[in-house]
Amino acid sequence: MTSGGYRAVDLIGRKRDGGELDAEALRWLVDGYLARRVTEGQMAALLMAGVLNGFTDAEARALTDALRHSGETLDLSELDGPVIDKHSTGGVGDDTTLIVSPLLAAAGAQVVKLSGRGLGHTGGTLDKLESIPGFRVDLSPDELRAVAADTGCVVAAQSERLVPGDRAIYALRDVTGTVGSRALIASSVMSKKLAGGADTIVLDVKCGDGAFMTTPEDARALAELCVEIGVEAGRRCTALVTAMDQPLGRSVGNALAVAGCVEAMSAPPSGRLAELALDLACHGLALARGGHPDATREELTRLWRDGAALERLAAMVAAQGGDPSVCDRPREVLAAAPVTREVSARDGGVVAAVPARGIGELAAGLGAGRTHEDDEVDPAVGLELRVEIGDRIERGAPLAVVHARTDAAADRAADELRRLVRVGPDDVPAPPTVLGRRADPR
Ligand code: URA
């Protein structure tokens, strides 16, 4: 197809042969895909050529811009207080948004967040929130601003009007094996963050077996690129590089993740999910207000402990059409799977591995993720882990509870889980969660 002097087939050929695409060509491709002048097959071929041959950082910046301007951008100038956004590059049991957003709102910030759905083996915040009966993620720009002004936090989807280019390409990447590219992840994340209008952005760049960046070098490079793009656009931006070799939270699935977060917020912060949520909130608040992240920890811990953060979550759920009693009685309000199966350890010893990717694939296979773009996710299925790396367990101790649609699916998942979780004789230290930080250099 020809238009604007370009032919998609030529641009795909240029990427296939190791060439670079300029900003105008990338804009043409994104707009053309939305206008159906570029076909799904052509976009998939281009993405795969770029994943295999690499996109340059200049292409990442240009793609960010093309995606960001593929729809409207949010003007948040009428909101009071600092506006903070938070984003993770994707992991398993990676539920910090559900905690960080209301926690920051309780501290007086406004959190306006455009999120994504599950990608590959990773879970998606939107799928998790949609497991709350009635919860709407497709909000117009006016609705987004109104919810933020009312409750201090809002989490919504890319839409026809907001970053539609990322919405379309994100869904295609999910089912074409084209997620794992530094430039594609940076442009997808940062286009949403820049279109979302927040002045302060805190990023959680995942690293390890269950992340799209498996080595510390690649994760650091992704963090650096995202922070540079944010700073060049005039935003305050920081990134933590964090471990994703085992699931972060113990609940993997959609409704299970929501229940896990509500239960975590109903008790004093403890465990890896709570600690990282607190760290991310501390960095976001400190960057917005000025000062050291540690100086905000006491305040945020108090807001968590006294229930103010959970109240904000209930207010956000109600403002987005969901049933706020999910914050009092999550297990009664959320969909439950018909079959639950406890999986016990065949041997005693020390837990040496709980591989995040395998666990994420297992949950997706139970129905918590997608194989095709138009698949519905099953809100109720997934896993609740009972162990993490470094735990000493007896033979017969529970490793996890599987939540499944059928007995056969539960049996398959239980076998796979026993194969995945490695228990050995030697002590294994609990690994750190935060591996490093890439900060705004200004
Ligand atoms: N999160 C996003 O928004 N985009 C990606 O590509 C990966 C994680």
Residues whose N, C-alpha, C, O or C-beta is under 5 A from the ligand:
A	BS01	URA	S88 T89 G90 G116 L184 I185 S188 V189
